[in-house]
Amino acid sequence: MFCFVRKLYQKTQNRNAISGCSPKTRSLNGYHRFLSSIRRSTAAIGGGGGGGGGGNGGLAASPSLSMWRRRKELGKEGLIVAKELKRLQSNPLRLDRYIQSNVSRLLKSDLVSVLAEFQRQDQVFLCMKLYEVVRKEIWYRPDMFFYRDMLIMLAKNKKVDEAKRVLEDLKREGVVFDQHTFGDIMRAFLDSGLPTEAMHIYNEMRKSPDPPLSLPYRVILKGLVPYPELREKVRADFLQLFPDMIVYDPPEDLFEEEEEDHQHLRTDMEED
C-alpha cells in the first residue's frame, strides 16, 4: 500500500512540474491532487468487491437492493424462452430438456423477468419449474421478496400444496418475513378463501422476532371480516399488543356494498 501511495504522489508532482506552476502553487496543487487520487483509488478498491450477494452483509440485507423488487422488463431472449416454455408445458419430457439446455443459460435478469411474467399470468406450473431453476443458480441468495411473490401467486390460484412446499423451503433457508410481508401474504390467502392457510401464516407471524406493527394487523383484520371467529382471535391479540388502539368494526352491510362495488368495477374492466 505504501508503494502505491508513493507512486501516486510522484505522478502528481511530475504533472505539476510540467504545468510550470510556482513552487508554492505547485506544492498546494500537488497536495490536493494527491488527496483526490487517494480518494478515487480507495473508492475503486473498496467498491470492487461489493457486487456479490453475500459479500457485504449490510447492503445485501437492504430491501431496496433486492433484485426481486426492481422493475422486471422482458427482453428479447426472455420473450423467446417464455413462448417456448408455454408451448412445451404439455410435454414434460421435452420441457425438462429445454429447461436444461436453454433456460439454464439465461442471464440472471432474463430468468428473473421470465419468472415475474409467468407469475403475472398465473402460470403456476411454469412458475414452479422456474422456481427450482432459480434456487439452483450460483448467484441465488435467499430473499424474502422472492418467496413473497411466489406465495402470493400461489395463494391467488389456491395452490395449497405448492404453497406448503415453498414455506418449507424458506424455513430451511432461514428466511424471515417482516410484519408487512406477513400481512400481505395472509391477506392474499384470505382473499382467495383459504382461511386455514392464512392462519398458519399468522401463527408464523406471531413467532417472528420482528417487532409487531399495527398496520399489518389492521390489514389482516379487514380480510378476516367473513370469518368472525378467526377475526375475534386476531382482534384479541391486536388489543393485547396495542392496548391504546381501537379496532373499528364497520357494519356488515358496508362490506357487502364494497364487495358489490369491487365486483362491478372488475366487470367493467373486463368489458373494456
N, C-alpha and C positions, 0 to 999 in steps of 0.2 A: 504493500500500500504506500509506503514511504517513497519508493522509486516512482510510482505512478504520479504522486503529488509533485515530486521534484521535476518530472518531465513536463507536467502542465505548467509549472512556474517558469521553466526555461523557455517554453513555447511562447508564453505571453511576453516575456522580456524581449525575445527576438522580434516579436511583432511590433513592439513599441520602438525598438531601435531603428527598424526600417521606416517607421512613420515620421521620424525626425522631430519628435517632441523634446521639450526642455527636460533636463534631468528630474526636476521636481514634478512636473506634469506627467513625465514618463513613469515615475515611481507610483503616483496615485492611480494612473490608468492601469498600470500593470497589476496593482493590488486588487482593483475592482474586477478586472477581467479574470484574474486568478480565482477570486471568490466565485464568480459566475460559473467558471469552468468546473470548479469543485462541486457546486450545487447541481449542475446539469449531469455531471458524471455520476454523482452519488444517486441522483434520481433514476438514472438509466440502470445502474447496477441494482438498486433496490426494487425497481418496478419490473425487472425482467422475470422474476420468479413468481409473481403474484397471479399469474393467469390460471393456475391449476385450480381444481375444485377444492382440494383439501389442504393446500399448502399454507393458506392464510386463514386461520380459523375465524377471525372476526369478519372478514369480507365474505367468506364462503357461507357464513351463517346469516348474513344480512338478507332479509326477504326481497329488498329492492334489486338485488343482483341475481335472483333466481331466474334461470333461463325459461322456467315454466310460467313466469309472469310476463315475459316480454311478448310483444306482438309477433304472431307467427304467420308469415306470408308464405304461401305455397309457391315454390319456384318451378321452373320447367321440369327439372329432373324429378322433383317430388310429385308433380302432377302426373307424369308418365307412370311412375311407380304406383300411385294411388289408383289410377284407372286399371292398371293390370291386376292389382290385388283384388279389386272388386270383381273383375272378370273371372278370376281364378278361384274365388272363395267357395264355389260349388264343387271344386275338385281338390280335396285336401292334399293329395299326393303332389300334384303339380304346384299347388300353393306353397307347400313347405319347401319344395325345390327352388321356387322363385325367391322365397324369402332368404334362403341360404346363399343364393348366387347374386341377387341384386339388392335386396333391402339392406343386407349387412354391409354393403359397400357405400351406402348413402352417407353424405356428410351429416354431422350432428344436427345442424339447423334444418336440413331437409327431413330427416327422420322425425324430429320433434314436430315439424309442421304437418307432416302426413298424419301423425297420431292425433294432433289437435283437430285436423279436418274431419277425421273419422269420428272423433268424439262429438263434434258439432252435428254430424249426420246421424248420430246414434247407431253407428256400425259396431255393435257390441263384439261380434265375433272377431272382426279385424282389429279392433282396439285391443282385445286380449292377446292376440298374436303379436302385435307391435309392443305391447306392454312387456312381454317376455323378452323380445329383442332388445329393447332399451335397457332392461336391467342386466343384460349380459355384456353391454358395451363397456369398453375400457374406460370411457370418460364418465360413466354413470356414477352419480353420488346420490344417496338417499335424500329426498326432498319432499317436504310436506305438501307443496303445491302440485307436484306430480301425482301424489296419492289423492289429494283433494279432487282434482279434475277427474280422475278415474272413478272415484266413489260417487261423485255427483252424477256422472254419466250413467253409471250402473243403477243408481237409485231411480233416476228418471225412467229407466227402462225396466225397472222391477226385477233386476237380475240379482237375487239374493245370494245364490251360491257363489257367483263370481265376486260379489262384494265381500263375502266372508273370506274368500281366498286372498283378496287384496289386503284386508285388515290383518290377516295372519302374517302376510309378507312385511307389512310396515312395522308390525310389532317385533318381528325378528330382526329388522334393520334398525330398531331403536328410534323410529321416527315419532315425534311427539307434536300433535297439533296445538296451535294456540286456541284461545277461547272462541275467537270469531270464526275460525275454520270449523271447529266442532259445531257451532251453531248453524253454519251454512250447510254442512253435511247432514245434520239431523233434520233440518228443515226440508232438505231435498227428499229424504225418506218419508217424512210426514206428508208432504205434498203428493207423493206417489201412493199414499195409502198403506204404508208399511210401518205402523207404529211400534211393532216389536223390535224391528231392526233399529229404528230411531232411538228407542230406549236403551238399546245396547250401546249405541254411540254415546248416549247421555251418561251411562254408567262409567264409560271410559273418560268422559269429560270430568266427572266428579273426582276421579282418581288422579287427574293430571296435576303435575306440580305447578302449572301455570296459574297465577292468581285469578280467581273468578272475577268476571266483569258483568255488569248489569245488562248491557245491551244484548249480548248473545242470549241471555235468559229471556229477555222480552221477545226476541225473535222466536225462540222455541215455544214460549207460552202462547203466542199468537197461532203458531202452527198446530198446537195441541187443542184448540177450541173444539174440534169434532170428537175429542177423546177426553171427556170430563174427568174421569178417574185418574188418568195419567197426568192431566194438567194440574189436578189438585196436589199430586205428589211433587211435581216440579215447583208449583207455587209455594208449597211449604218450605222447600229447600231455598227458594229465592228469598223468602221473608226471613229465613234464618240467617242467610248470608248478608242480606241488606235490610236490616230491621227498620231503617228510617225511610224506606221507599214504599210506594203504594202500587199495588197491582190493579190495573184498570180492567174491569170485566165488562166489556160492551154487551149490549143486548143481543140475543141470538139473531133477531131479525135483521140487525145491521150487517152481520156477516153473510146472511142469505142475500141481502141486496148487493153486497160487494161481490159475492160469487157470481150473481147474475150479471153484474156489470162486466166482470172479467170474461164471462162466457160470451157475452155479446161482442166484446172487444176482440176476442180470439176469432169469432165467426166473421166479423167484418174484415179482419186482417187476412183470413183465409180466402174470402171472396175477392179481395183486392189482388 
